[in-house]
């Protein structure tokens, strides 16, 4: 299992318009096939936004369809090398989910990022990317530094080790076969719903609706919360592997 944590806007070189969030009929799945591919202005790739959220005045998560979000989750296809746009005051976590690797240069320091290895870095840093083994696809989490805290885990999914979803968690099926089971309580009965997951579908956690993912494969688990007031943006270990 690979784990990366950070406190704290992960997209690729160009900021793109925010598409309308797409949902599966079950309302707990955002399907990969329903996402809109938006090209970067430099032509180097495309981004598909999964969802974005901001905190309202009451402290509740609400959907954001503009650039006022506190965090955003997306998947990008990187076809050519190039620079990242700087996002001051944001923290990025990037994970290669298809293809061999990507090489990042962050403020002059180089990190070779293999597939399924989450990596966090300052969104305001001078950053560029090379793709020495060809095009890649990556999972991007961007967060407002000091406002949000998050953990990205890459975990195996096995038949004897189902994944139980909780509120504040989001899971993306990276490889293999899996299905979602959720129990919905009504006034007079309880319904159990089952849905097959396709590759790169995202499942939303919910405290009030028990949801379990079962199957065989690899899954990304993203946990997001409001950071405590005294939280620090990045710890020294967040930059392990930089040279």
C-alpha positions in Angstrom: 0.0 0.0 0.0 1.3 3.5 -0.9 0.2 6.4 1.2 0.8 10.1 0.8 -0.6 12.8 3.1 -0.5 16.6 2.9 -2.3 19.7 4.1 -3.5 22.1 1.8 -5.1 23.9 -5.9 -3.5 19.4 -8.7 -4.0 20.2 -12.2 -1.8 20.2 -15.2 -0.2 23.0 -17.1 -3.3 24.9 -18.0 -6.4 25.9 -15.9 -9.5 24.7 -17.7 -13.2 25.6 -17.5 -15.1 23.6 -14.9 -17.6 21.1 -16.5 -20.9 20.2 -14.9 -20.5 17.3 -12.5 -21.8 14.0 -13.9 -23.4 11.3 -11.8 -24.4 7.7 -12.1 -28.2 7.0 -11.6 -27.3 5.7 -8.1 -26.0 9.1 -7.2 -23.0 7.6 -5.4 -20.9 7.0 -8.6 -19.4 9.5 -10.9 -18.7 7.6 -14.1 -15.5 7.9 -16.1 -17.6 7.7 -19.3 -19.7 10.7 -18.2 -16.7 13.1 -17.7 -15.9 15.8 -20.2 -12.4 16.0 -21.7 -11.3 19.6 -21.8 -8.1 20.4 -23.8 -5.3 22.5 -22.3 -4.6 25.8 -24.0 -1.1 24.6 -24.9 -2.4 21.5 -26.6 -0.3 19.2 -24.5 -3.1 17.1 -23.0 -6.7 17.1 -21.6 -8.2 17.2 -18.2 -11.4 15.5 -16.9 -12.7 17.0 -13.7 -14.3 14.5 -11.4 -15.7 16.9 -8.8 -14.8 20.1 -6.9 -16.1 21.4 -3.5 -16.0 24.5 -1.4 -17.0 25.3 2.2 -20.0 27.5 2.6 -20.7 29.9 5.5 -22.1 27.0 7.6 -19.0 24.9 7.2 -20.8 22.4 4.9 -19.4 21.1 1.6 -21.2 22.5 -1.5 -20.6 21.9 -5.2 -18.5 24.4 -7.0 -18.9 25.1 -10.8 -16.5 28.0 -10.9 -12.9 28.7 -9.7 -13.9 29.3 -6.1 -13.4 25.7 -4.9 -11.3 24.7 -1.9 -10.4 21.4 -3.5 -10.7 19.7 -6.9 -10.2 16.1 -8.1 -9.5 15.4 -11.7 -7.8 13.0 -14.2 -5.4 14.4 -16.8 -3.9 12.8 -20.0 -0.4 14.1 -20.5 0.8 13.8 -24.1 3.8 16.1 -24.3 6.3 17.5 -21.8 5.9 21.1 -20.6 5.6 23.5 -17.7 2.9 23.6 -15.0 0.9 26.8 -14.4 1.6 28.1 -10.9 -1.2 28.0 -8.3 -0.1 30.1 -5.4 -1.5 29.1 -2.1 -2.4 25.6 -3.3 -0.9 22.1 -2.7 -1.0 19.4 -5.3 -1.0 15.6 -5.0 -0.2 13.8 -8.3 -0.4 10.1 -9.0 0.4 8.4 -12.3 -2.4 5.9 -12.9 -1.6 4.8 -16.5 1.7 4.7 -18.3 5.2 4.2 -16.8 6.3 7.4 -15.1 6.6 11.1 -15.2 9.7 13.2 -14.2 8.9 16.4 -12.4 11.3 19.4 -11.8 10.1 21.3 -8.8 12.0 24.6 -8.1 15.1 22.9 -9.6 14.7 19.6 -7.7 14.0 16.5 -9.8 11.7 13.6 -8.8 11.0 10.5 -10.9 7.4 9.5 -10.2 6.5 5.9 -11.0 3.0 4.6 -11.5 0.8 4.4 -8.3 3.2 6.6 -6.2 1.3 9.7 -4.9 3.5 12.8 -4.7 2.7 16.1 -3.0 4.3 19.5 -3.9 3.7 23.2 -3.6 1.3 24.4 -6.3 3.1 27.7 -6.5 6.5 26.2 -7.2 8.2 26.5 -10.6 7.3 23.1 -12.0 7.8 21.3 -15.3 7.3 17.7 -16.5 9.0 15.3 -18.8 7.5 11.9 -19.9 10.5 9.8 -20.8 8.5 6.6 -21.5 5.6 8.2 -23.4 2.2 9.7 -22.6 0.7 9.1 -19.1 -2.5 9.6 -17.3 -2.6 10.9 -13.8 -4.9 11.5 -10.9 -4.8 15.1 -9.5 -5.9 16.4 -6.2 -5.6 20.2 -5.7 -6.2 21.8 -2.3 -6.1 25.1 -0.6 -3.0 25.0 1.6 -3.7 25.3 5.3 -7.5 25.1 4.7 -7.8 21.4 3.7 -6.0 18.3 4.8 -6.0 15.1 2.7 -4.6 11.6 2.3 -4.2 9.7 -0.9 -3.7 5.9 -0.7 -3.2 3.3 -3.4 -4.6 0.0 -2.1 -5.1 -3.5 -3.4 -8.7 -4.6 -3.6 -9.4 -8.3 -3.0 -12.5 -10.4 -2.5 -11.6 -11.1 1.1 -10.7 -7.4 1.8 -13.7 -5.2 0.7 -13.4 -1.4 1.0 -16.0 0.2 3.3 -16.6 3.8 2.3 -17.1 6.6 4.9 -18.0 10.2 4.7 -15.2 12.4 3.4 -13.7 9.6 1.3 -13.7 9.2 -2.5 -12.5 6.1 -4.3 -11.3 5.7 -7.9 -11.1 2.2 -9.5 -7.7 2.1 -11.2 -7.5 -1.5 -12.3 -9.4 -4.7 -12.2 -13.1 -5.6 -11.6 -15.2 -4.2 -8.8 -18.8 -3.5 -7.8 -20.5 -1.2 -5.3 -23.1 -2.3 -2.7 -25.0 0.3 -0.8 -27.8 0.0 1.7 -30.5 2.6 1.6 -33.0 2.7 4.5 -36.6 3.8 3.8 -39.5 4.4 6.1 -40.9 0.9 5.7 -38.0 -1.1 4.4 -34.3 -1.3 3.5 -33.1 -1.6 0.0 -29.7 -3.1 -1.1 -28.4 -1.7 -4.4 -25.6 -3.1 -6.5 -23.7 -1.5 -9.3 -20.8 -2.5 -11.4 -17.8 -0.2 -11.5 -15.9 0.6 -14.7 -12.2 1.6 -14.7 -11.7 5.2 -13.4 -15.3 5.4 -11.9 -15.4 7.4 -8.7 -17.4 6.3 -5.6 -18.5 8.9 -3.0 -18.6 8.1 0.7 -21.6 8.9 2.8 -22.1 8.6 6.6 -25.8 7.9 6.2 -25.6 5.3 3.4 -23.3 2.3 4.0 -21.3 1.7 0.9 -18.9 -1.2 0.2 -16.6 -1.8 -2.8 -15.8 -5.5 -3.5 -13.7 -7.1 -6.3 -10.2 -7.7 -7.4 -7.9 -4.9 -8.5 -6.3 -1.6 -7.4 -8.1 1.4 -6.1 -7.2 5.0 -5.1 -8.7 6.1 -1.8 -8.8 9.9 -1.2 -9.7 11.3 2.2 -10.4 15.0 2.5 -11.2 17.1 5.6 -11.0 20.6 6.9 -7.6 21.2 8.3 -7.3 22.2 12.0 -6.3 25.8 12.6 -2.8 25.0 13.6 -2.1 22.7 10.7 1.1 23.1 8.8 1.1 22.9 5.0 3.8 20.3 4.3 6.0 18.3 6.6 9.7 17.5 5.7 8.8 13.9 4.8 6.4 15.2 2.1 9.4 15.9 -0.1 11.0 12.5 0.3 12.5 11.3 -3.0 13.4 14.8 -4.3 16.9 15.3 -5.3 
